[in-house]
Amino acid sequence: MKDIIFNNQPITPSKIICVGRNYLAHINELNNEVPDDMVIFLKPNSAIGDQLHAVQGQNEQAQAIHFETEMCFLYQQGRFSAVAVGLDLTKRALQSRLKEKQLPWERAKAFNGAALFSEFIAIDALSDQLNLRLEVDGELTQAGNILQMIYSPAAILKELETFMELEDGDIVMTGTPAGVGAVRAGCEYSCKLSQGEQLLVSKTWLAR
């Protein structure tokens, strides 16, 4: 089982719950429809990784990977106790084919190494000043504020609890703003999470 880090201690999530289509600009950039209901899918514990790859697989099986920067919340004792910034990695071409056939997304979203996280930082309450940024080789590529979400973290938690038991250590990824794209080998991907002007946590990956 894979771990994340909170308070310098390893925590083993039983699952990762992801919310799709939660930023209007991202919905528009992929020419998707605004959903009537919250879009939810899961990644297994085995999806947690620590390396960013531009391609998964080899030879004719190789598939390009796309990045999506997200605010990620750690669930403990009935609430979100900590926050991190992370990358939801996607096999976009495969996802598009599956969507066309109205099939599930797991092959495109739940593969090994499909979820990368910074360290988690404790929070007392959900601030409306949380901001995320992704810089690729120093160039701003994605930026989003918690108020831009269609569904707030509080609304997401309330909805999840209507049909799913959340366990301490579970992670909720809350969707990505506009600016997603293909991972490029050799580029440096620097994710930052701030509260107002205060940097809370950052994480940089060198794509391979």
Backbone as a printed PyTorch tensor [residue, N CA C, xyz], in Angstrom:
tensor([[[  0.8450,  -1.2040,   0.0000],
         [  0.0000,   0.0000,   0.0000],
         [  0.8790,   1.2520,   0.0000]],

        [[  0.4070,   2.2870,  -0.7040],
         [  1.1650,   3.5310,  -0.8490],
         [  0.7360,   4.5420,   0.2230]],

        [[  1.6840,   5.4200,   0.5940],
         [  1.4470,   6.4040,   1.6450],
         [  1.5420,   7.8230,   1.1050]],

        [[  0.9040,   8.7610,   1.8500],
         [  1.1400,  10.1940,   1.6840],
         [  1.7090,  10.6890,   3.0090]],

        [[  2.1810,  11.9340,   3.0360],
         [  2.8280,  12.4660,   4.2290],
         [  2.0070,  13.6120,   4.8130]],

        [[  1.7270,  13.5080,   6.1210],
         [  1.0440,  14.5620,   6.8670],
         [  1.6790,  14.6400,   8.2460]],

        [[  2.0660,  15.8580,   8.6500],
         [  2.7620,  16.0440,   9.9270],
         [  3.9940,  15.1520,  10.0380]],

        [[  4.6980,  15.0350,   8.9110],
         [  5.9290,  14.2370,   8.8350],
         [  5.7020,  12.7540,   9.1260]],

        [[  4.4520,  12.3180,   9.0390],
         [  4.1150,  10.9270,   9.2760],
         [  3.4320,  10.3310,   8.0480]],

        [[  3.6920,   9.0570,   7.7450],
         [  3.0030,   8.4250,   6.6210],
         [  1.5590,   8.0750,   6.9670]],

        [[  0.6740,   8.3020,   6.0160],
         [ -0.7290,   7.9220,   6.1410],
         [ -1.0870,   7.1160,   4.8980]],

        [[ -1.8360,   6.0480,   5.0840],
         [ -2.1860,   5.1600,   3.9760],
         [ -3.6560,   5.3370,   3.6060]],

        [[ -3.9560,   6.0540,   2.5270],
         [ -5.3530,   6.2240,   2.1110],
         [ -5.9240,   4.9050,   1.6040]],

        [[ -7.1840,   4.6430,   1.9310],
         [ -7.8360,   3.4630,   1.3680],
         [ -8.2590,   3.7120,  -0.0710]],

        [[ -8.4790,   4.9880,  -0.4140],
         [ -8.9370,   5.3310,  -1.7580],
         [ -8.7510,   6.8240,  -1.9920]],

        [[ -8.8260,   7.2050,  -3.2590],
         [ -8.8000,   8.6010,  -3.6780],
         [-10.0920,   8.8700,  -4.4250]],

        [[-10.8620,   9.8450,  -3.9570],
         [-12.1210,  10.2130,  -4.6080],
         [-11.8820,  11.4750,  -5.4080]],

        [[-12.2310,  11.4670,  -6.6790],
         [-11.9560,  12.5890,  -7.5750],
         [-13.2540,  13.1970,  -8.0850]],

        [[-13.2610,  14.5130,  -8.1790],
         [-14.4010,  15.2380,  -8.7360],
         [-13.9960,  15.7740, -10.0960]],

        [[-14.7480,  15.4180, -11.1210],
         [-14.4710,  15.8920, -12.4660],
         [-15.3630,  17.0610, -12.8380]],

        [[-14.9040,  17.8420, -13.8140],
         [-15.6940,  18.9490, -14.3580],
         [-16.1740,  19.9000, -13.2540]],

        [[-15.2360,  20.3650, -12.4510],
         [-15.5990,  21.2260, -11.3250],
         [-15.1700,  22.6750, -11.5320]],

        [[-14.5260,  22.9670, -12.6650],
         [-14.1860,  24.3450, -13.0340],
         [-14.7510,  24.5930, -14.4230]],

        [[-15.5310,  25.6530, -14.5750],
         [-16.2310,  25.9070, -15.8340],
         [-15.2520,  26.0880, -16.9970]],

        [[-14.1510,  26.7990, -16.7730],
         [-13.2040,  27.0480, -17.8590],
         [-12.5830,  25.7410, -18.3570]],

        [[-12.3450,  24.7980, -17.4480],
         [-11.7950,  23.5050, -17.8590],
         [-12.8270,  22.7080, -18.6440]],

        [[-14.0760,  22.7650, -18.2330],
         [-15.1480,  22.1000, -18.9910],
         [-15.1620,  22.6210, -20.4260]],

        [[-15.0560,  23.9350, -20.5570],
         [-15.1090,  24.5540, -21.8850],
         [-13.8950,  24.2000, -22.7330]],

        [[-12.6960,  24.1350, -22.1290],
         [-11.4980,  23.8720, -22.9280],
         [-11.4900,  22.4540, -23.5080]],

        [[-12.1980,  21.5220, -22.8520],
         [-12.2830,  20.1570, -23.3720],
         [-13.5880,  19.8990, -24.1300]],

        [[-14.3610,  20.9760, -24.3310],
         [-15.6280,  20.8780, -25.0640],
         [-16.5750,  19.8620, -24.4330]],

        [[-16.5810,  19.8120, -23.1040],
         [-17.5030,  18.9470, -22.3870],
         [-18.7770,  19.7100, -22.0340]],

        [[-19.8100,  18.9740, -21.6880],
         [-21.0460,  19.5920, -21.2290],
         [-20.9790,  19.8180, -19.7220]],

        [[-21.6230,  20.8960, -19.2660],
         [-21.7330,  21.1150, -17.8300],
         [-22.6690,  20.0500, -17.2680]],

        [[-22.2180,  19.2340, -16.3290],
         [-23.0480,  18.1190, -15.8430],
         [-24.1900,  18.6000, -14.9580]],

        [[-25.2790,  17.8380, -14.9840],
         [-26.4060,  18.1430, -14.0980],
         [-26.0760,  17.7700, -12.6550]],

        [[-25.2560,  16.7530, -12.4790],
         [-24.8870,  16.2820, -11.1410],
         [-23.3680,  16.2400, -11.0200]],

        [[-22.9010,  16.1420,  -9.7960],
         [-21.4730,  16.0720,  -9.5240],
         [-20.8730,  14.8190, -10.1850]],

        [[-19.7640,  15.0160, -10.9030],
         [-19.0660,  13.9040, -11.5460],
         [-18.0210,  13.3640, -10.5760]],

        [[-18.1340,  12.0900, -10.2260],
         [-17.2570,  11.4860,  -9.2230],
         [-16.6820,  10.1840,  -9.7740]],

        [[-15.3880,  10.0100,  -9.5940],
         [-14.7550,   8.7420,  -9.9460],
         [-13.6680,   8.4610,  -8.9160]],

        [[-13.1570,   7.2350,  -8.9100],
         [-12.2080,   6.8010,  -7.8970],
         [-10.8630,   6.4180,  -8.5130]],

        [[ -9.8170,   6.6280,  -7.7330],
         [ -8.5100,   6.0680,  -8.0110],
         [ -8.1520,   5.1680,  -6.8280]],

        [[ -7.5440,   4.0250,  -7.0840],
         [ -7.1520,   3.1430,  -5.9820],
         [ -5.8910,   3.6430,  -5.2950]],

        [[ -5.5840,   3.0680,  -4.1470],
         [ -4.3470,   3.3970,  -3.4480],
         [ -3.1320,   3.1880,  -4.3500]],

        [[ -3.1800,   2.1900,  -5.2130],
         [ -2.0500,   1.8730,  -6.0870],
         [ -1.7640,   2.9640,  -7.1060]],

        [[ -2.6880,   3.9310,  -7.2790],
         [ -2.4620,   5.0360,  -8.2120],
         [ -1.5060,   6.0810,  -7.6500]],

        [[ -1.2440,   6.0600,  -6.3310],
         [ -0.3500,   7.0470,  -5.7220],
         [  1.0720,   6.8020,  -6.2090]],

        [[  1.7020,   7.8660,  -6.7230],
         [  3.0630,   7.7470,  -7.2230],
         [  3.9460,   8.8710,  -6.7210]],

        [[  5.2140,   8.8280,  -7.0950],
         [  6.1360,   9.8960,  -6.7110],
         [  6.9700,  10.3890,  -7.8850]],

        [[  6.7160,   9.8560,  -9.0830],
         [  7.4410,  10.2900, -10.2700],
         [  6.4480,  10.7000, -11.3570]],

        [[  6.8390,  11.7080, -12.1260],
         [  6.0020,  12.2210, -13.2100],
         [  6.5760,  11.7310, -14.5350]],

        [[  5.7680,  10.9870, -15.2590],
         [  6.1910,  10.4280, -16.5350],
         [  5.3810,  11.0500, -17.6700]],

        [[  6.0530,  11.3160, -18.7810],
         [  5.3680,  11.8590, -19.9510],
         [  4.6090,  10.7820, -20.7150]],

        [[  5.0650,   9.5490, -20.5900],
         [  4.4720,   8.4290, -21.3260],
         [  4.3850,   7.2390, -20.3920]],

        [[  3.3070,   6.4760, -20.5070],
         [  3.2200,   5.2170, -19.7870],
         [  3.1530,   4.0820, -20.7860]],

        [[  3.8980,   3.0170, -20.5210],
         [  3.9380,   1.8860, -21.4350],
         [  5.1050,   2.0030, -22.3950]],

        [[  5.2750,   0.9960, -23.2150],
         [  6.3930,   0.9550, -24.1420],
         [  5.9260,   0.5820, -25.5380]],

        [[  6.7250,   1.0230, -26.5200],
         [  6.5020,   0.6810, -27.9260],
         [  5.0870,   1.0400, -28.3480]],

        [[  4.3750,   0.1130, -28.9780],
         [  3.0330,   0.4240, -29.4750],
         [  2.0140,   0.5870, -28.3620]],

        [[  2.3850,   0.1850, -27.1340],
         [  1.4800,   0.3350, -26.0010],
         [  1.6550,   1.6840, -25.2950]],

        [[  2.6340,   2.4720, -25.6910],
         [  2.9350,   3.7340, -25.0250],
         [  1.8020,   4.7330, -25.2300]],

        [[  1.4510,   5.4300, -24.1580],
         [  0.3850,   6.4260, -24.2090],
         [  0.8330,   7.7040, -23.5210]],

        [[  0.5490,   8.8430, -24.1650],
         [  0.9130,  10.1430, -23.6110],
         [  0.0670,  10.4390, -22.3780]],

        [[  0.6990,  11.1150, -21.4030],
         [  0.0400,  11.4590, -20.1490],
         [ -0.2170,  12.9610, -20.1030]],

        [[ -1.4010,  13.3470, -19.6480],
         [ -1.7500,  14.7520, -19.4560],
         [ -1.8190,  15.0640, -17.9650]],

        [[ -1.4790,  16.2990, -17.6140],
         [ -1.5000,  16.7520, -16.2240],
         [ -2.7700,  17.5540, -15.9300]],

        [[ -3.2390,  17.4620, -14.6930],
         [ -4.3320,  18.2840, -14.1800],
         [ -3.9850,  18.6330, -12.7320]],

        [[ -3.7760,  19.9070, -12.4440],
         [ -3.3830,  20.3450, -11.1050],
         [ -4.6250,  20.5450, -10.2380]],

        [[ -4.5840,  20.0290,  -9.0000],
         [ -5.7950,  20.0440,  -8.1760],
         [ -5.4850,  20.3150,  -6.7010]],

        [[ -6.4630,  20.9290,  -6.0090],
         [ -6.4470,  20.9790,  -4.5560],
         [ -6.9230,  19.6330,  -4.0320]],

        [[ -6.1970,  19.1040,  -3.0580],
         [ -6.4680,  17.7660,  -2.5510],
         [ -6.6530,  17.8400,  -1.0410]],

        [[ -7.7110,  17.2140,  -0.5450],
         [ -8.0530,  17.3070,   0.8670],
         [ -7.9810,  15.9450,   1.5340]],

        [[ -7.4290,  15.9310,   2.7400],
         [ -7.2900,  14.7170,   3.5420],
         [ -8.4630,  14.6310,   4.5030]],

        [[ -9.1520,  13.4870,   4.4920],
         [-10.3170,  13.2750,   5.3530],
         [ -9.8840,  12.5720,   6.6360]],

        [[-10.2680,  13.1680,   7.7700],
         [-10.0100,  12.5590,   9.0780],
         [-11.1010,  12.9760,  10.0610]],

        [[-11.6430,  12.0110,  10.7730],
         [-12.5960,  12.2560,  11.8530],
         [-13.7520,  13.1600,  11.4180]],

        [[-14.3080,  12.8380,  10.2590],
         [-15.5200,  13.5020,   9.8090],
         [-15.3420,  14.8210,   9.1020]],

        [[-14.1120,  15.2300,   8.8300],
         [-13.9090,  16.5210,   8.1740],
         [-12.6220,  16.4900,   7.3600]],

        [[-12.4060,  17.5480,   6.5710],
         [-11.1500,  17.7210,   5.8680],
         [-10.1630,  18.3770,   6.8270]],

        [[ -9.1180,  17.6480,   7.1820],
         [ -8.1720,  18.1110,   8.1960],
         [ -6.9080,  18.7120,   7.6030]],

        [[ -6.6430,  18.4550,   6.3250],
         [ -5.3960,  18.9160,   5.7180],
         [ -5.5980,  19.0770,   4.2150]],

        [[ -4.7020,  19.8490,   3.6150],
         [ -4.7880,  20.1260,   2.1840],
         [ -3.4120,  19.9830,   1.5570]],

        [[ -3.4010,  19.5960,   0.2970],
         [ -2.1730,  19.4850,  -0.4880],
         [ -2.4710,  19.9470,  -1.8970]],

        [[ -1.4350,  20.0640,  -2.6960],
         [ -1.6030,  20.2740,  -4.1280],
         [ -1.1290,  19.0020,  -4.8180]],

        [[ -1.8170,  18.6200,  -5.8580],
         [ -1.4810,  17.3610,  -6.5100],
         [ -1.7360,  17.3890,  -8.0020]],

        [[ -1.3090,  16.3270,  -8.6640],
         [ -1.5340,  16.1450, -10.0940],
         [ -2.3950,  14.9130, -10.3160]],

        [[ -3.5230,  15.1180, -10.9680],
         [ -4.3680,  14.0340, -11.4630],
         [ -3.8980,  13.7680, -12.8840]],

        [[ -3.2900,  12.6130, -13.1210],
         [ -2.7230,  12.2950, -14.4260],
         [ -3.6970,  11.4490, -15.2400]],

        [[ -3.7330,  11.7430, -16.5350],
         [ -4.7670,  11.1840, -17.4040],
         [ -4.1830,  10.7310, -18.7330]],

        [[ -4.6070,   9.5670, -19.1860],
         [ -4.3450,   9.1590, -20.5650],
         [ -5.4770,   9.7410, -21.4080]],

        [[ -5.2610,  10.9630, -21.9270],
         [ -6.3520,  11.7360, -22.5190],
         [ -6.9380,  11.0720, -23.7590]],

        [[ -6.0980,  10.5520, -24.6330],
         [ -6.6200,   9.9330, -25.8520],
         [ -7.4720,   8.7180, -25.5060]],

        [[ -7.0120,   7.9290, -24.5480],
         [ -7.7850,   6.7640, -24.1240],
         [ -9.0750,   7.1940, -23.4580]],

        [[ -9.0110,   8.2180, -22.6150],
         [-10.2260,   8.7060, -21.9730],
         [-11.2610,   9.1510, -23.0050]],

        [[-10.8010,   9.8440, -24.0440],
         [-11.7210,  10.3130, -25.0870],
         [-12.3880,   9.1440, -25.8000]],

        [[-11.6120,   8.0900, -26.0810],
         [-12.2070,   6.9240, -26.7410],
         [-13.2410,   6.2540, -25.8360]],

        [[-12.9240,   6.1470, -24.5610],
         [-13.8620,   5.5240, -23.6300],
         [-15.1420,   6.3490, -23.4950]],

        [[-14.9870,   7.6740, -23.4370],
         [-16.1600,   8.5510, -23.3340],
         [-17.0470,   8.4220, -24.5660]],

        [[-16.4360,   8.3300, -25.7410],
         [-17.2180,   8.1860, -26.9750],
         [-18.0660,   6.9230, -26.9520]],

        [[-17.5530,   5.8780, -26.3150],
         [-18.2750,   4.6160, -26.2260],
         [-19.1280,   4.5160, -24.9610]],

        [[-19.1620,   5.6160, -24.1910],
         [-19.9190,   5.6730, -22.9360],
         [-19.4780,   4.5770, -21.9590]],

        [[-18.1530,   4.3850, -21.9040],
         [-17.5680,   3.3960, -21.0090],
         [-16.8830,   4.0930, -19.8330]],

        [[-16.6340,   3.3970, -18.7340],
         [-15.9660,   3.9960, -17.5670],
         [-14.5550,   4.4780, -17.9060]],

        [[-14.0200,   5.3650, -17.0410],
         [-12.7370,   6.0060, -17.2880],
         [-11.5570,   5.3260, -16.6020]],

        [[-11.7640,   4.2710, -15.8390],
         [-10.6960,   3.7730, -14.9680],
         [ -9.3860,   3.4990, -15.6990]],

        [[ -9.4350,   2.9570, -16.9000],
         [ -8.2010,   2.6600, -17.6320],
         [ -7.3890,   3.9270, -17.9120]],

        [[ -8.0690,   5.0590, -17.9990],
         [ -7.4060,   6.3250, -18.3110],
         [ -7.0650,   7.1450, -17.0790]],

        [[ -7.6060,   6.7780, -15.9230],
         [ -7.4650,   7.6120, -14.7290],
         [ -6.8880,   6.8740, -13.5150]],

        [[ -6.9690,   5.5550, -13.4760],
         [ -6.6440,   4.8100, -12.2520],
         [ -5.3920,   3.9480, -12.3900]],

        [[ -4.5620,   4.2310, -13.3770],
         [ -3.3610,   3.4300, -13.5970],
         [ -2.3150,   3.7300, -12.5220]],

        [[ -1.3160,   2.8750, -12.4280],
         [ -0.2470,   3.0560, -11.4470],
         [  0.4480,   4.4020, -11.6560]],

        [[  0.6110,   5.1650, -10.5780],
         [  1.2840,   6.4560, -10.6570],
         [  0.4320,   7.5900, -11.1650]],

        [[ -0.8890,   7.4210, -11.1940],
         [ -1.7890,   8.4270, -11.7660],
         [ -2.1740,   9.5350, -10.8010]],

        [[ -1.6480,   9.5300,  -9.5810],
         [ -1.9590,  10.5690,  -8.6010],
         [ -0.6780,  10.9400,  -7.8510]],

        [[ -0.2770,  12.1970,  -7.9750],
         [  0.9220,  12.6890,  -7.3040],
         [  0.5210,  13.7760,  -6.3120]],

        [[  1.1590,  13.7950,  -5.1420],
         [  0.7780,  14.7420,  -4.0970],
         [  1.9990,  15.3920,  -3.4710]],

        [[  1.8100,  16.6560,  -3.0800],
         [  2.7650,  17.3020,  -2.1960],
         [  2.5430,  16.7740,  -0.7840]],

        [[  3.3010,  17.2630,   0.1570],
         [  3.0000,  17.0260,   1.5670],
         [  1.6600,  17.6700,   1.9020]],

        [[  0.9260,  17.0860,   2.8390],
         [ -0.3430,  17.6570,   3.2940],
         [ -0.0990,  18.5930,   4.4730]],

        [[ -0.8350,  19.7270,   4.4780],
         [ -0.6950,  20.7650,   5.4940],
         [ -2.0040,  20.8910,   6.2610]],

        [[ -1.9280,  20.9420,   7.5980],
         [ -3.1250,  21.0120,   8.4330],
         [ -3.9120,  22.2940,   8.1750]],

        [[ -5.2410,  22.1770,   8.2010],
         [ -6.1240,  23.3390,   8.0970],
         [ -7.1750,  23.2460,   9.1990]],

        [[ -7.5370,  24.3940,   9.7740],
         [ -8.5870,  24.4290,  10.7940],
         [ -9.9580,  24.5880,  10.1690]],

        [[-10.0120,  25.2910,   9.0420],
         [-11.2820,  25.5360,   8.3560],
         [-10.9910,  25.7030,   6.8680]],

        [[-12.0230,  25.5730,   6.0570],
         [-11.8700,  25.7250,   4.6150],
         [-11.9060,  27.2050,   4.2620]],

        [[-10.7790,  27.7460,   3.8590],
         [-10.6740,  29.1600,   3.5250],
         [-11.0920,  29.4000,   2.0810]],

        [[-11.7420,  30.5550,   1.8230],
         [-12.0930,  30.9030,   0.4440],
         [-10.9320,  31.6350,  -0.2420]],

        [[ -9.7480,  31.6420,   0.4000],
         [ -8.5720,  32.2810,  -0.1720],
         [ -7.5460,  31.2710,  -0.6860]],

        [[ -7.9370,  29.9880,  -0.7810],
         [ -7.0100,  28.9840,  -1.2850],
         [ -6.8360,  29.1260,  -2.8000]],

        [[ -5.5870,  29.1540,  -3.2250],
         [ -5.2510,  29.2840,  -4.6380],
         [ -4.2300,  28.2250,  -5.0270]],

        [[ -4.3330,  27.7300,  -6.2510],
         [ -3.3200,  26.8060,  -6.7630],
         [ -2.6990,  27.3720,  -8.0290]],

        [[ -1.4530,  26.9890,  -8.2730],
         [ -0.7180,  27.4000,  -9.4620],
         [  0.1390,  26.2240,  -9.9420]],

        [[  0.2750,  26.1320, -11.2410],
         [  1.2460,  25.2140, -11.8360],
         [  2.1200,  26.0040, -12.7800]],

        [[  3.4310,  25.9140, -12.5850],
         [  4.3940,  26.5160, -13.4970],
         [  5.1850,  25.3970, -14.1610]],

        [[  5.2940,  25.4720, -15.4690],
         [  6.0810,  24.5000, -16.2310],
         [  7.3220,  25.2190, -16.7330]],

        [[  8.4760,  24.7900, -16.2510],
         [  9.7400,  25.4720, -16.5480],
         [  9.6350,  26.9720, -16.2700]],

        [[  8.9630,  27.3080, -15.1670],
         [  8.8490,  28.6930, -14.7360],
         [  7.7270,  29.4780, -15.3720]],

        [[  7.0110,  28.8960, -16.3210],
         [  5.9150,  29.5990, -17.0070],
         [  4.5760,  29.1860, -16.3990]],

        [[  3.7700,  30.1770, -16.0020],
         [  2.4680,  29.8960, -15.4130],
         [  1.5870,  29.1820, -16.4330]],

        [[  1.0860,  28.0110, -16.0440],
         [  0.3100,  27.1690, -16.9530],
         [ -1.1180,  26.9600, -16.4620]],

        [[ -1.2980,  26.8020, -15.1550],
         [ -2.6220,  26.6720, -14.5690],
         [ -2.6930,  27.5290, -13.3070]],

        [[ -3.8830,  28.1000, -13.0660],
         [ -4.1220,  28.8630, -11.8410],
         [ -5.6080,  28.7870, -11.5260]],

        [[ -5.9210,  28.6250, -10.2490],
         [ -7.3260,  28.5340,  -9.8560],
         [ -7.5170,  28.9110,  -8.4020]],

        [[ -8.7200,  29.3690,  -8.1060],
         [ -9.1120,  29.7370,  -6.7490],
         [-10.2630,  28.8490,  -6.3200]],

        [[-10.3470,  28.5690,  -5.0350],
         [-11.3740,  27.6820,  -4.5200],
         [-12.7800,  28.1880,  -4.8380]],

        [[-12.9410,  29.5140,  -4.9680],
         [-14.2570,  30.0760,  -5.2570],
         [-14.6860,  29.8320,  -6.7030]],

        [[-13.7550,  29.4170,  -7.5540],
         [-14.0980,  29.1200,  -8.9470],
         [-14.7050,  27.7300,  -9.1180]],

        [[-14.6660,  26.9330,  -8.0670],
         [-15.2280,  25.5910,  -8.1580],
         [-16.7510,  25.6550,  -8.2830]],

        [[-17.3020,  24.7840,  -9.1230],
         [-18.7580,  24.6570,  -9.1930],
         [-19.2800,  24.0830,  -7.8820]],

        [[-18.5760,  23.0710,  -7.3690],
         [-18.9260,  22.4630,  -6.0790],
         [-17.7780,  22.7190,  -5.1040]],

        [[-18.0760,  23.3700,  -3.9960],
         [-17.0650,  23.6530,  -2.9850],
         [-16.6430,  22.3600,  -2.2970]],

        [[-15.4950,  22.3550,  -1.6270],
         [-15.1160,  21.1700,  -0.8660],
         [-16.1700,  20.7450,   0.1540]],

        [[-16.8120,  21.7030,   0.8050],
         [-17.8610,  21.3550,   1.7690],
         [-19.0260,  20.6600,   1.0800]],

        [[-19.4190,  21.1640,  -0.0910],
         [-20.5180,  20.5420,  -0.8420],
         [-20.1170,  19.1570,  -1.3340]],

        [[-18.8640,  19.0020,  -1.7410],
         [-18.3790,  17.6940,  -2.1890],
         [-18.4530,  16.6850,  -1.0480]],

        [[-17.9640,  17.0680,   0.1210],
         [-17.9840,  16.1610,   1.2660],
         [-19.4140,  15.7720,   1.6270]],

        [[-20.3070,  16.7360,   1.6220],
         [-21.7110,  16.4470,   1.9490],
         [-22.3120,  15.4530,   0.9740]],

        [[-22.0180,  15.6190,  -0.3180],
         [-22.5480,  14.7110,  -1.3350],
         [-21.9480,  13.3120,  -1.2020]],

        [[-20.6370,  13.2340,  -0.9820],
         [-20.0070,  11.9240,  -0.8510],
         [-20.5920,  11.1300,   0.3010]],

        [[-20.8790,  11.8040,   1.3890],
         [-21.3710,  11.1180,   2.5770],
         [-22.7940,  10.5950,   2.4170]],

        [[-23.4810,  10.9750,   1.3270],
         [-24.8270,  10.4450,   1.0960],
         [-24.8020,   9.0180,   0.5610]],

        [[-23.6510,   8.5830,   0.0180],
         [-23.6450,   7.2470,  -0.5870],
         [-22.3590,   6.4600,  -0.3520]],

        [[-21.3500,   7.0560,   0.2980],
         [-20.0630,   6.3980,   0.4240],
         [-19.5110,   6.5940,   1.8280]],

        [[-18.9480,   5.5300,   2.3880],
         [-18.2770,   5.6590,   3.6740],
         [-16.8410,   6.1170,   3.4530]],

        [[-16.5250,   7.2640,   4.0140],
         [-15.1670,   7.7660,   3.9500],
         [-14.4010,   7.2840,   5.1720]],

        [[-13.1680,   6.8640,   4.9440],
         [-12.3240,   6.3760,   6.0210],
         [-11.2100,   7.3690,   6.2890]],

        [[-10.7650,   7.4290,   7.5370],
         [ -9.6650,   8.3200,   7.8720],
         [ -8.4690,   8.0410,   6.9640]],

        [[ -7.9260,   9.0960,   6.3920],
         [ -6.8050,   8.9560,   5.4720],
         [ -7.1930,   9.0170,   4.0090]],

        [[ -8.4850,   8.9560,   3.7030],
         [ -8.9130,   9.0710,   2.3070],
         [ -8.6060,  10.4700,   1.7790]],

        [[ -8.3730,  10.5600,   0.4860],
         [ -8.0590,  11.8300,  -0.1720],
         [ -9.1670,  12.1760,  -1.1560]],

        [[ -9.5460,  13.4500,  -1.1800],
         [-10.5190,  13.9470,  -2.1540],
         [ -9.8240,  14.9760,  -3.0430]],

        [[ -9.7880,  14.6970,  -4.3440],
         [ -9.2320,  15.6190,  -5.3350],
         [-10.3970,  16.3790,  -5.9610]],

        [[-10.2980,  17.7200,  -6.0010],
         [-11.4890,  18.5420,  -6.2260],
         [-11.5950,  19.1630,  -7.6110]],

        [[-10.8810,  18.6450,  -8.5860],
         [-11.0230,  19.1370,  -9.9460],
         [ -9.9180,  20.1110, -10.3300]],

        [[ -9.8340,  20.3860, -11.6400],
         [ -8.7260,  21.1830, -12.1710],
         [ -9.2330,  22.3980, -12.9320]],

        [[ -8.5110,  23.5270, -12.8450],
         [ -8.8580,  24.6860, -13.6770],
         [ -8.3680,  24.4970, -15.1050]],

        [[ -8.6080,  25.4880, -15.9440],
         [ -8.1790,  25.4260, -17.3420],
         [ -6.6550,  25.4130, -17.4280]],

        [[ -6.1590,  24.9230, -18.5590],
         [ -4.7270,  24.9330, -18.8130],
         [ -4.0770,  23.5680, -18.8290]],

        [[ -4.8710,  22.5040, -18.8100],
         [ -4.3050,  21.1580, -18.8030],
         [ -3.5960,  20.8920, -20.1340]],

        [[ -2.6910,  19.9210, -20.0960],
         [ -1.9680,  19.6000, -21.3200],
         [ -1.0920,  18.3850, -21.1530]],

        [[ -0.3540,  18.0540, -22.1870],
         [  0.4940,  16.8710, -22.1810],
         [  1.7540,  17.1180, -21.3600]],

        [[  2.1590,  16.1300, -20.5880],
         [  3.4230,  16.1820, -19.8570],
         [  4.5660,  16.0610, -20.8630]],

        [[  5.5790,  16.9240, -20.7010],
         [  6.7330,  16.9240, -21.6110],
         [  7.9730,  16.4670, -20.8510]],

        [[  8.5890,  15.4120, -21.3310],
         [  9.7860,  14.8780, -20.6770],
         [ 10.8730,  15.9460, -20.6210]],

        [[ 11.5610,  16.0020, -19.4670],
         [ 12.6290,  16.9620, -19.2780],
         [ 12.1820,  18.2960, -18.7310]],

        [[ 10.8810,  18.5360, -18.6670],
         [ 10.3570,  19.8030, -18.1340],
         [ 10.1260,  19.6860, -16.6330]],

        [[ 10.1950,  20.8360, -15.9590],
         [ 10.0080,  20.9070, -14.5180],
         [  8.6080,  21.4200, -14.2170]],

        [[  7.8470,  20.6430, -13.4550],
         [  6.4620,  20.9730, -13.1180],
         [  6.4100,  21.3440, -11.6410]],

        [[  6.1300,  22.6250, -11.3670],
         [  6.1380,  23.1450, -10.0070],
         [  4.7230,  23.5560,  -9.6040]],

        [[  4.1640,  22.8370,  -8.6310],
         [  2.8150,  23.1020,  -8.1360],
         [  2.8950,  23.8650,  -6.8180]],

        [[  2.0380,  24.8640,  -6.6680],
         [  2.0330,  25.6800,  -5.4600],
         [  0.6060,  25.8690,  -4.9580]],

        [[  0.4570,  25.8080,  -3.6350],
         [ -0.8280,  26.0600,  -2.9960],
         [ -0.6330,  27.1700,  -1.9800]],

        [[ -1.4490,  28.2130,  -2.0750],
         [ -1.3160,  29.3490,  -1.1770],
         [ -2.6650,  29.7110,  -0.5840]],

        [[ -2.6160,  30.4310,   0.5260],
         [ -3.8000,  31.0180,   1.1380],
         [ -3.6070,  32.5300,   1.1010]],

        [[ -4.3160,  33.1630,   0.1840],
         [ -4.0260,  34.5590,  -0.0750],
         [ -2.6340,  34.6770,  -0.6630]],

        [[ -1.7790,  35.4930,  -0.0440],
         [ -0.4080,  35.6560,  -0.5060],
         [  0.5610,  34.6990,   0.1840]],

        [[  0.0660,  33.9200,   1.1490],
         [  0.9370,  33.0370,   1.9280],
         [  1.0470,  31.6700,   1.2700]],

        [[  2.2620,  31.2860,   0.9140],
         [  2.5030,  29.9640,   0.3500],
         [  2.3550,  28.9150,   1.4430]],

        [[  1.4960,  27.9280,   1.2060],
         [  1.2930,  26.8560,   2.1710],
         [  2.1950,  25.6550,   1.8950]],

        [[  2.2530,  25.2560,   0.6510],
         [  3.0400,  24.0760,   0.3080],
         [  3.3190,  24.1070,  -1.1910]],

        [[  4.4290,  23.5280,  -1.5820],
         [  4.7620,  23.4260,  -3.0000],
         [  5.4470,  22.0860,  -3.2530]],

        [[  5.4320,  21.6920,  -4.5010],
         [  6.0700,  20.4380,  -4.8850],
         [  6.4870,  20.5370,  -6.3480]],

        [[  7.6970,  20.0940,  -6.6490],
         [  8.2040,  20.1360,  -8.0060],
         [  8.5880,  18.7350,  -8.4760]],

        [[  8.1600,  18.4110,  -9.6760],
         [  8.5180,  17.1320, -10.2880],
         [  9.2500,  17.4010, -11.6050]],

        [[ 10.2860,  16.6460, -11.8740],
         [ 10.9510,  16.6810, -13.1630],
         [ 10.4030,  15.5340, -14.0050]],

        [[  9.7510,  15.8740, -15.0930],
         [  9.1110,  14.8570, -15.9190],
         [ 10.1500,  14.0030, -16.6210]],

        [[  9.8800,  12.7010, -16.6480],
         [ 10.7940,  11.7490, -17.2750],
         [ 10.2090,  11.2180, -18.5680]]])
